[in-house]
Amino acid sequence: MRVAVVTVSDSVARGERQDRSGTDLAARCRALGWQVISHEVLADDREALEKRLAALAALGSADLVLTTGGTGIGPRDCTPEATAAICQKLLPGIGELMREKGREKNPRAVLSRAVAGVRNGALIVNLPGSPRGAVESLDAVADLLPHAVEVLRGASHD
């Protein structure tokens, strides 16, 4: 599976902090046997994020686009809105499962507004911005994602 990782963070984009979440996510994807085709950082800017997610889906080079960051309730957090705005289909169960599993280790996981959806044959999944939360959320749904991508490519739901 070909994966694009997008870190959404004002402070990382300004160079004030390191991108630990995106780096850890990319490493986890590689450990799962997935190919990380890109890893980039964007500020918490809804319009720019919508354009970039749409472009990544349109390129056809990524089967899965993982975002990390911008899923909370902070004033600039806009990743779920940007994702929902550009997706043709939403997959609410993915966010629900990540929150459910996350709550087992951290009660604050319910504050995540992460969403998942489909655009142009690419699956887009929002993950929390903390390194641990991002990886644990990915792990909560990682076994489902290859099947979802296969179904997007026309495979049966069996």
MDAnalysis code that builds the backbone (N, CA, C; Angstrom):
import MDAnalysis as mda
import numpy as np

u = mda.Universe.empty(474, n_residues=158, atom_resindex=np.repeat(np.arange(158), 3), trajectory=True)
u.add_TopologyAttr("name", ["N", "CA", "C"] * 158)
u.add_TopologyAttr("resid", np.arange(1, 159))
u.add_TopologyAttr("resname", ["MET", "ARG", "VAL", "ALA", "VAL", "VAL", "THR", "VAL", "SER", "ASP", "SER", "VAL", "ALA", "ARG", "GLY", "GLU", "ARG", "GLN", "ASP", "ARG", "SER", "GLY", "THR", "ASP", "LEU", "ALA", "ALA", "ARG", "CYS", "ARG", "ALA", "LEU", "GLY", "TRP", "GLN", "VAL", "ILE", "SER", "HIS", "GLU", "VAL", "LEU", "ALA", "ASP", "ASP", "ARG", "GLU", "ALA", "LEU", "GLU", "LYS", "ARG", "LEU", "ALA", "ALA", "LEU", "ALA", "ALA", "LEU", "GLY", "SER", "ALA", "ASP", "LEU", "VAL", "LEU", "THR", "THR", "GLY", "GLY", "THR", "GLY", "ILE", "GLY", "PRO", "ARG", "ASP", "CYS", "THR", "PRO", "GLU", "ALA", "THR", "ALA", "ALA", "ILE", "CYS", "GLN", "LYS", "LEU", "LEU", "PRO", "GLY", "ILE", "GLY", "GLU", "LEU", "MET", "ARG", "GLU", "LYS", "GLY", "ARG", "GLU", "LYS", "ASN", "PRO", "ARG", "ALA", "VAL", "LEU", "SER", "ARG", "ALA", "VAL", "ALA", "GLY", "VAL", "ARG", "ASN", "GLY", "ALA", "LEU", "ILE", "VAL", "ASN", "LEU", "PRO", "GLY", "SER", "PRO", "ARG", "GLY", "ALA", "VAL", "GLU", "SER", "LEU", "ASP", "ALA", "VAL", "ALA", "ASP", "LEU", "LEU", "PRO", "HIS", "ALA", "VAL", "GLU", "VAL", "LEU", "ARG", "GLY", "ALA", "SER", "HIS", "ASP"])
u.atoms.positions = np.array([
    [0.857, -1.172, 0.000],
    [0.000, 0.000, 0.000],
    [0.903, 1.236, 0.000],
    [0.553, 2.188, -0.846],
    [1.326, 3.431, -0.969],
    [0.689, 4.508, -0.095],
    [1.504, 5.121, 0.774],
    [0.991, 6.033, 1.784],
    [1.659, 7.400, 1.675],
    [0.835, 8.452, 1.768],
    [1.324, 9.825, 1.911],
    [1.013, 10.265, 3.333],
    [1.982, 10.855, 4.015],
    [1.811, 11.346, 5.382],
    [1.851, 12.870, 5.347],
    [0.841, 13.490, 5.959],
    [0.763, 14.946, 6.026],
    [0.632, 15.360, 7.485],
    [1.628, 16.065, 7.990],
    [1.569, 16.610, 9.340],
    [0.954, 17.997, 9.259],
    [-0.071, 18.239, 10.082],
    [-0.759, 19.528, 10.101],
    [-0.446, 20.194, 11.437],
    [0.409, 21.206, 11.385],
    [0.845, 21.862, 12.620],
    [1.462, 23.208, 12.298],
    [0.943, 24.250, 12.917],
    [1.519, 25.578, 12.748],
    [2.956, 25.613, 13.257],
    [3.187, 25.076, 14.464],
    [4.518, 25.184, 15.072],
    [5.560, 24.364, 14.312],
    [5.183, 23.214, 13.779],
    [6.125, 22.426, 12.987],
    [6.381, 23.138, 11.655],
    [5.337, 23.672, 11.049],
    [5.495, 24.385, 9.778],
    [6.403, 25.604, 9.932],
    [6.367, 26.262, 11.092],
    [7.224, 27.427, 11.349],
    [8.634, 27.027, 11.784],
    [8.879, 25.732, 11.984],
    [10.189, 25.269, 12.402],
    [10.452, 25.395, 13.893],
    [9.408, 25.597, 14.672],
    [9.549, 25.746, 16.126],
    [9.586, 24.402, 16.855],
    [9.058, 23.376, 16.213],
    [9.046, 22.033, 16.799],
    [9.399, 21.028, 15.725],
    [9.908, 19.882, 16.162],
    [10.187, 18.785, 15.241],
    [8.898, 18.048, 14.921],
    [8.868, 17.426, 13.777],
    [7.706, 16.638, 13.367],
    [7.849, 15.200, 13.853],
    [7.615, 14.988, 15.116],
    [7.714, 13.631, 15.672],
    [6.547, 12.754, 15.236],
    [5.341, 13.314, 15.169],
    [4.166, 12.506, 14.821],
    [4.268, 11.955, 13.408],
    [4.576, 12.812, 12.468],
    [4.693, 12.364, 11.081],
    [5.817, 11.370, 10.892],
    [6.945, 11.616, 11.554],
    [8.087, 10.714, 11.471],
    [7.744, 9.356, 12.073],
    [7.094, 9.364, 13.233],
    [6.701, 8.100, 13.867],
    [5.667, 7.353, 13.034],
    [4.728, 8.091, 12.440],
    [3.725, 7.454, 11.574],
    [4.373, 6.810, 10.356],
    [5.280, 7.539, 9.731],
    [5.960, 6.991, 8.552],
    [6.719, 5.712, 8.928],
    [7.388, 5.729, 10.078],
    [8.119, 4.542, 10.533],
    [7.158, 3.383, 10.781],
    [6.008, 3.668, 11.384],
    [5.028, 2.602, 11.649],
    [4.490, 2.030, 10.344],
    [4.232, 2.888, 9.376],
    [3.751, 2.414, 8.068],
    [4.774, 1.484, 7.426],
    [6.040, 1.874, 7.483],
    [7.090, 1.018, 6.915],
    [7.149, -0.321, 7.652],
    [6.992, -0.292, 8.976],
    [7.004, -1.533, 9.763],
    [5.843, -2.445, 9.375],
    [4.748, -1.838, 8.933],
    [3.588, -2.615, 8.480],
    [3.771, -3.132, 7.051],
    [4.870, -2.758, 6.416],
    [5.140, -3.205, 5.051],
    [4.565, -2.286, 3.990],
    [4.156, -1.092, 4.389],
    [3.585, -0.131, 3.450],
    [4.686, 0.795, 2.944],
    [4.526, 1.282, 1.733],
    [5.503, 2.187, 1.124],
    [5.099, 3.634, 1.392],
    [5.950, 4.391, 2.056],
    [5.694, 5.808, 2.299],
    [6.229, 6.571, 1.096],
    [5.321, 7.140, 0.300],
    [5.739, 7.819, -0.929],
    [5.997, 9.302, -0.726],
    [5.430, 9.876, 0.359],
    [5.697, 11.280, 0.657],
    [5.402, 11.552, 2.124],
    [6.057, 12.589, 2.617],
    [5.872, 13.020, 4.009],
    [6.097, 14.522, 4.004],
    [5.069, 15.280, 4.347],
    [5.172, 16.736, 4.289],
    [4.483, 17.385, 5.477],
    [4.744, 18.666, 5.650],
    [4.183, 19.437, 6.759],
    [3.415, 20.621, 6.200],
    [2.216, 20.851, 6.742],
    [1.410, 22.016, 6.392],
    [0.976, 22.720, 7.676],
    [0.779, 24.021, 7.578],
    [0.222, 24.776, 8.701],
    [-1.260, 24.458, 8.827],
    [-1.850, 24.829, 9.960],
    [-3.286, 24.661, 10.184],
    [-4.036, 25.716, 9.367],
    [-4.170, 25.470, 8.099],
    [-4.832, 26.376, 7.169],
    [-5.801, 25.540, 6.343],
    [-7.084, 25.719, 6.590],
    [-8.083, 24.846, 5.974],
    [-8.023, 24.856, 4.452],
    [-7.956, 26.029, 3.865],
    [-7.958, 26.110, 2.402],
    [-6.743, 25.403, 1.803],
    [-5.572, 25.644, 2.373],
    [-4.355, 24.995, 1.876],
    [-4.427, 23.481, 2.070],
    [-4.972, 23.056, 3.201],
    [-5.086, 21.620, 3.473],
    [-6.067, 20.964, 2.511],
    [-7.204, 21.598, 2.265],
    [-8.163, 21.048, 1.294],
    [-7.500, 20.879, -0.067],
    [-6.792, 21.893, -0.512],
    [-6.137, 21.832, -1.825],
    [-5.107, 20.715, -1.877],
    [-4.317, 20.572, -0.811],
    [-3.265, 19.551, -0.823],
    [-3.842, 18.150, -0.745],
    [-4.851, 17.937, 0.100],
    [-5.468, 16.609, 0.174],
    [-6.110, 16.236, -1.157],
    [-6.797, 17.182, -1.770],
    [-7.422, 16.927, -3.075],
    [-6.360, 16.601, -4.120],
    [-5.249, 17.320, -4.090],
    [-4.172, 17.074, -5.054],
    [-3.551, 15.698, -4.836],
    [-3.304, 15.327, -3.587],
    [-2.739, 14.004, -3.310],
    [-3.663, 12.899, -3.806],
    [-4.960, 13.067, -3.600],
    [-5.926, 12.064, -4.064],
    [-5.992, 12.047, -5.590],
    [-5.872, 13.200, -6.224],
    [-5.977, 13.288, -7.685],
    [-4.757, 12.686, -8.384],
    [-3.610, 12.761, -7.740],
    [-2.387, 12.252, -8.363],
    [-2.453, 10.752, -8.624],
    [-3.171, 10.030, -7.774],
    [-3.282, 8.592, -7.937],
    [-2.067, 7.823, -7.458],
    [-1.083, 8.497, -6.892],
    [0.120, 7.806, -6.451],
    [-0.015, 7.240, -5.036],
    [-0.963, 7.757, -4.255],
    [-1.169, 7.276, -2.885],
    [-2.497, 6.533, -2.787],
    [-2.458, 5.359, -2.188],
    [-3.683, 4.617, -1.884],
    [-4.306, 5.151, -0.605],
    [-3.439, 5.623, 0.299],
    [-3.834, 6.067, 1.625],
    [-3.120, 7.371, 1.956],
    [-3.891, 8.356, 2.405],
    [-3.317, 9.614, 2.879],
    [-3.604, 9.697, 4.373],
    [-2.551, 9.750, 5.171],
    [-2.689, 9.868, 6.618],
    [-2.334, 11.280, 7.028],
    [-3.236, 11.931, 7.743],
    [-2.912, 13.227, 8.321],
    [-2.686, 13.032, 9.809],
    [-1.824, 13.846, 10.369],
    [-1.625, 13.858, 11.812],
    [-1.660, 15.304, 12.277],
    [-2.532, 15.564, 13.249],
    [-2.659, 16.913, 13.784],
    [-3.910, 17.618, 13.309],
    [-4.304, 18.622, 14.066],
    [-5.447, 19.452, 13.705],
    [-6.798, 18.822, 13.939],
    [-6.849, 17.752, 14.750],
    [-8.118, 17.046, 14.973],
    [-8.780, 17.404, 16.292],
    [-8.140, 18.270, 17.068],
    [-8.667, 18.616, 18.385],
    [-9.699, 19.733, 18.329],
    [-9.855, 20.394, 19.458],
    [-10.876, 21.444, 19.553],
    [-10.254, 22.837, 19.668],
    [-8.976, 22.927, 19.373],
    [-8.294, 24.217, 19.414],
    [-8.827, 25.164, 18.346],
    [-8.593, 26.449, 18.532],
    [-9.115, 27.454, 17.604],
    [-8.674, 27.260, 16.154],
    [-7.475, 26.727, 15.912],
    [-6.979, 26.579, 14.536],
    [-7.123, 25.160, 14.003],
    [-7.602, 24.227, 14.818],
    [-7.753, 22.840, 14.376],
    [-8.830, 22.749, 13.298],
    [-8.441, 22.316, 12.100],
    [-9.384, 22.315, 10.970],
    [-9.258, 21.081, 10.091],
    [-8.452, 20.106, 10.491],
    [-8.223, 18.944, 9.629],
    [-9.501, 18.167, 9.311],
    [-10.381, 17.880, 10.290],
    [-11.606, 17.145, 9.947],
    [-12.496, 17.914, 8.967],
    [-12.598, 19.218, 9.149],
    [-13.434, 20.012, 8.242],
    [-12.871, 19.998, 6.825],
    [-11.555, 20.140, 6.709],
    [-10.921, 20.116, 5.387],
    [-11.108, 18.755, 4.725],
    [-10.935, 17.701, 5.494],
    [-11.085, 16.342, 4.962],
    [-12.518, 16.094, 4.513],
    [-13.477, 16.412, 5.376],
    [-14.886, 16.186, 5.045],
    [-15.298, 16.998, 3.815],
    [-14.751, 18.186, 3.677],
    [-15.122, 19.052, 2.556],
    [-14.699, 18.486, 1.206],
    [-13.600, 17.739, 1.168],
    [-13.119, 17.265, -0.132],
    [-13.444, 15.790, -0.406],
    [-13.936, 15.076, 0.600],
    [-14.239, 13.653, 0.404],
    [-15.589, 13.462, -0.278],
    [-15.635, 12.449, -1.126],
    [-16.889, 12.094, -1.791],
    [-17.727, 11.150, -0.934],
    [-17.061, 10.393, -0.078],
    [-17.735, 9.485, 0.854],
    [-17.007, 9.555, 2.184],
    [-17.772, 9.610, 3.268],
    [-17.177, 9.581, 4.601],
    [-17.314, 8.179, 5.191],
    [-16.355, 7.811, 6.019],
    [-16.340, 6.507, 6.683],
    [-16.313, 6.731, 8.186],
    [-17.460, 7.038, 8.795],
    [-17.481, 7.394, 10.216],
    [-16.981, 6.296, 11.140],
    [-17.104, 5.053, 10.749],
    [-16.673, 3.958, 11.612],
    [-15.193, 3.970, 11.923],
    [-14.382, 4.490, 11.018],
    [-12.943, 4.522, 11.264],
    [-12.623, 5.468, 12.423],
    [-13.162, 6.665, 12.400],
    [-12.952, 7.604, 13.511],
    [-13.535, 7.083, 14.804],
    [-14.705, 6.460, 14.714],
    [-15.341, 5.911, 15.913],
    [-14.473, 4.833, 16.542],
    [-13.917, 3.949, 15.717],
    [-13.082, 2.874, 16.233],
    [-11.793, 3.423, 16.848],
    [-11.188, 4.413, 16.214],
    [-9.969, 5.001, 16.779],
    [-10.247, 5.633, 18.136],
    [-11.368, 6.346, 18.258],
    [-11.708, 6.960, 19.548],
    [-12.013, 5.900, 20.600],
    [-12.734, 4.863, 20.193],
    [-13.074, 3.788, 21.134],
    [-11.817, 3.110, 21.672],
    [-10.918, 2.736, 20.783],
    [-9.671, 2.076, 21.197],
    [-8.782, 3.040, 21.981],
    [-8.733, 4.292, 21.553],
    [-7.909, 5.283, 22.227],
    [-8.358, 5.540, 23.654],
    [-9.654, 5.500, 23.859],
    [-10.226, 5.749, 25.189],
    [-9.771, 4.705, 26.204],
    [-9.416, 3.519, 25.741],
    [-8.937, 2.471, 26.644],
    [-7.635, 2.879, 27.327],
    [-6.829, 3.710, 26.683],
    [-5.542, 4.131, 27.233],
    [-5.536, 5.584, 27.671],
    [-6.407, 6.405, 27.066],
    [-6.406, 7.834, 27.366],
    [-7.828, 8.374, 27.242],
    [-8.455, 8.756, 28.353],
    [-9.835, 9.246, 28.299],
    [-10.013, 10.463, 27.385],
    [-8.941, 11.207, 27.153],
    [-9.023, 12.393, 26.296],
    [-9.169, 12.056, 24.806],
    [-9.023, 10.786, 24.471],
    [-9.149, 10.376, 23.067],
    [-10.520, 10.742, 22.491],
    [-11.518, 10.848, 23.351],
    [-12.863, 11.191, 22.859],
    [-12.933, 12.627, 22.359],
    [-11.940, 13.447, 22.672],
    [-11.922, 14.826, 22.190],
    [-11.422, 14.932, 20.750],
    [-10.911, 13.848, 20.202],
    [-10.480, 13.854, 18.807],
    [-11.696, 13.920, 17.900],
    [-11.594, 14.727, 16.866],
    [-12.682, 14.846, 15.891],
    [-12.281, 14.207, 14.569],
    [-11.304, 13.325, 14.589],
    [-10.774, 12.704, 13.382],
    [-11.870, 12.074, 12.538],
    [-11.744, 12.250, 11.234],
    [-12.658, 11.636, 10.281],
    [-11.850, 10.863, 9.251],
    [-12.554, 10.082, 8.452],
    [-11.943, 9.351, 7.346],
    [-12.918, 9.387, 6.176],
    [-12.362, 9.327, 4.993],
    [-13.216, 9.347, 3.811],
    [-12.455, 8.960, 2.567],
    [-13.173, 9.061, 1.452],
    [-12.642, 8.649, 0.157],
    [-12.737, 9.810, -0.826],
    [-11.672, 9.977, -1.591],
    [-11.684, 10.925, -2.709],
    [-10.864, 10.320, -3.840],
    [-11.475, 10.260, -5.011],
    [-10.784, 9.791, -6.222],
    [-10.036, 8.475, -6.028],
    [-10.594, 7.556, -5.297],
    [-9.951, 6.263, -5.103],
    [-8.879, 6.237, -4.034],
    [-8.672, 7.353, -3.326],
    [-7.716, 7.379, -2.216],
    [-8.483, 7.423, -0.903],
    [-7.994, 6.708, 0.061],
    [-8.549, 6.717, 1.407],
    [-7.778, 7.762, 2.210],
    [-8.500, 8.659, 2.881],
    [-7.880, 9.703, 3.701],
    [-8.309, 9.474, 5.140],
    [-7.339, 9.396, 6.050],
    [-7.618, 9.134, 7.458],
    [-6.902, 10.176, 8.312],
    [-7.675, 10.856, 9.161],
    [-7.104, 11.815, 10.118],
    [-6.670, 11.079, 11.374],
    [-5.510, 11.456, 11.891],
    [-4.990, 10.896, 13.128],
    [-4.636, 12.045, 14.072],
    [-4.612, 11.783, 15.380],
    [-4.260, 12.838, 16.332],
    [-2.842, 13.369, 16.098],
    [-2.546, 14.501, 16.698],
    [-1.251, 15.133, 16.514],
    [-0.159, 14.664, 17.443],
    [-0.492, 13.993, 18.535],
    [0.565, 13.501, 19.425],
    [1.191, 12.254, 18.808],
    [2.501, 12.077, 18.960],
    [3.140, 10.900, 18.371],
    [2.504, 9.590, 18.833],
    [2.284, 9.451, 20.137],
    [1.689, 8.221, 20.650],
    [0.257, 8.048, 20.148],
    [-0.524, 9.131, 20.210],
    [-1.909, 9.060, 19.747],
    [-2.018, 8.741, 18.267],
    [-1.114, 9.291, 17.467],
    [-1.142, 9.032, 16.025],
    [-0.879, 7.553, 15.733],
    [0.174, 7.015, 16.333],
    [0.534, 5.619, 16.079],
    [-0.510, 4.666, 16.653],
    [-0.982, 4.934, 17.869],
    [-1.994, 4.055, 18.465],
    [-3.300, 4.103, 17.674],
    [-3.663, 5.263, 17.175],
    [-4.883, 5.364, 16.366],
    [-4.726, 4.619, 15.053],
    [-3.553, 4.747, 14.438],
    [-3.301, 3.985, 13.213],
    [-3.388, 2.495, 13.497],
    [-2.754, 2.065, 14.580],
    [-2.782, 0.640, 14.922],
    [-4.202, 0.130, 15.157],
    [-5.088, 0.992, 15.650],
    [-6.469, 0.584, 15.920],
    [-7.217, 0.215, 14.647],
    [-6.798, 0.780, 13.514],
    [-7.526, 0.542, 12.254],
    [-6.646, -0.047, 11.155],
    [-5.371, -0.271, 11.433],
    [-4.417, -0.688, 10.399],
    [-4.828, -1.955, 9.673],
    [-5.444, -2.900, 10.373],
    [-5.839, -4.145, 9.710],
    [-7.007, -3.941, 8.742],
    [-7.769, -2.869, 8.911],
    [-8.911, -2.587, 8.036],
    [-8.515, -1.842, 6.760],
    [-7.451, -1.080, 6.821],
    [-7.116, -0.169, 5.729],
    [-6.748, -0.862, 4.418],
    [-5.938, -1.927, 4.427],
    [-5.658, -2.595, 3.155],
    [-6.932, -3.134, 2.489],
    [-7.840, -3.672, 3.280],
    [-9.101, -4.163, 2.708],
    [-9.914, -3.010, 2.124],
    [-9.967, -1.896, 2.840],
    [-10.704, -0.733, 2.330],
    [-10.128, -0.274, 0.993],
    [-8.811, -0.250, 0.890],
    [-8.172, 0.157, -0.365],
    [-8.491, -0.848, -1.472],
    [-8.479, -2.126, -1.154],
    [-8.825, -3.143, -2.150],
    [-10.252, -2.954, -2.654],
    [-11.187, -2.656, -1.744],
    [-12.575, -2.430, -2.144],
    [-12.677, -1.187, -3.024],
    [-11.912, -0.163, -2.693],
    [-11.880, 1.046, -3.538],
    [-11.413, 0.715, -4.947],
    [-10.557, -0.272, -5.074],
    [-10.033, -0.689, -6.376],
    [-10.973, -1.672, -7.090],
    [-12.114, -1.983, -6.447],
    [-13.098, -2.843, -7.107],
    [-13.212, -4.243, -6.557],
    [-12.451, -4.576, -5.531],
    [-12.552, -5.918, -4.951],
    [-13.898, -6.091, -4.250],
    [-14.260, -7.332, -4.044],
    [-15.500, -7.662, -3.364],
    [-15.384, -7.362, -1.876],
    [-16.532, -7.193, -1.215],
    [-16.556, -6.916, 0.223],
    [-16.375, -8.165, 1.075],
    [-16.208, -9.321, 0.474],
    [-16.104, -10.587, 1.221],
    [-14.961, -10.592, 2.186],
])
